[in-house]
Amino acid sequence: MTSLLPLQEAQARLLALAPLLPFEHVAVEDTLGRYLAEPLTARRQQPAADMSAMDGYALVTDDLAGPWRVVGESAAGHPFAGTLGKGEALRISTGALMPAGAGVVLMQEDCAREGDALRLTGTPPSPQDKHIRRAGFDFAEGHALLPAGVKIGPAQIALALAAGHTHLPARRRPRVAIIDSGDELAPKGEPCAPHQIPASNGAMLAAMVADVASKSFRLGPVRDDCDALVAALDAASDADVIVTSGGASVGDHDLIRPALERWGAKIDFWKVALRPGKPILIATRGGQVVLGLPGNPVSSLVTAYLFLLPLLRAMLGAAAPLPVAVETALKGNLPAGGDRCEFIRGTWDGVRVVPRMMRDSSALGAMALSNCLIERVAGASAAQSGERVRVYLLENGGCF
């Protein structure tokens, strides 16, 4: 009998198989959702010179008695050309260049102006440069801004552009082939007989990888026949990752394992101490990685979330490819756990999580109404309402 791998060990073994994809230089605006292949270093300082942090008036340092004469203006993008002297003030905008000679900005709320005459009505800033953004305060040229492996989001895109970059090194997105298998699957658009179910896992898995894969292509449904499965694997020979759904268990018609062996793949491990999703299978052939996921849709989603998405992130160079749990309060009770780590569907409102008691791994209704998975370690004690539990958040049904 094949022993069951603990979840963390299985994830570690899978990530150890992940080949790093080659990197390319991508326009900064097109890097959203990818990972830095190299550390990001500033090519310029930000800000390039002293700037005002407030709308108000610029003064010479230690010239706070007033009154002053307003001699011009420095607006964002339109600096004052002269030098400021004692007794003089300059109208200045947020983000505008500080004029030569100036070292203080009075907020406009603390001033009264009549024509070109300005006087202080409030409290001067303390310290005097409180409202000045000093040159390089955000970052200096040559400063290390982000390490390799950071996921690129909107803030990282803005930072890269501000640091003088037009392109970033990011690894090529993986090509993913998804194979639906099972004689019970009715192809899209065809009548579904009572002994059949519509083929839906392929579309679900394609949606899950859409943000990380360069493309995914679907094959099937493929009938429960070893020759047909080997032909489907051959058709996916240019994919970086092959994902099969169904046929990974131990029934007479579960043929993914023998088909993979006949195809020339090496089975790394099969079966994980996980509920739902025990019969997951991991194999390799050359530089390709194959994930054999269970056919029940909830099992397929959970294992894709815990294995497929981390694998793709690791291939893209993510520093932390595994999903991260958050702790929250439980609303409702949970029975004691079994002999496998279990992930229970739940709904989290930002404060508490309500478990859905439907546990059948074929039940998509409860899955589609859930936005998280509640983790229950093997042998967990019964949990009462109000206790803290670990949850994994699902965005768009699993694309986290």
Buried (B, 14 or more C-beta within 10 A) or exposed (E): EEEBBBBEEBBEBBBEBBBEBEBEEBEBEEBEBBBBBBEBBBEBBBBEEBBBBBBBBBBBEEBBEBEBEBBBBBBEEEBBEBEBEEBBBBBBBBBBBBBEBBBBBBBBEBBEBEEEEBEBEEEBBEEBBEBBBEBBBBBEBEBEBBEBBBBBEEEBBEBBEBBEBEBBBBBBBBBBBBBBBBBBBBEEEEEEEEEBBBBBBBBBBBBBBBBBBEEBBBBBBBBBBBEBBBBBBEBBEEBBBBBBBBBBBEEEBBBBBEBBBBBEBEBBBBBBBBBBBBBBBBBBBEEBBBBBBBBBBBBBBBBBBBBBBBBBBBBBBBEEBBBEBEEBEBBBEBEEBEEBBBBBBBBBEEEBBBBBEBBEBEBBEBBEEBBBBBBBEBEBEEBEEEEEBBBBBBEEBBBB
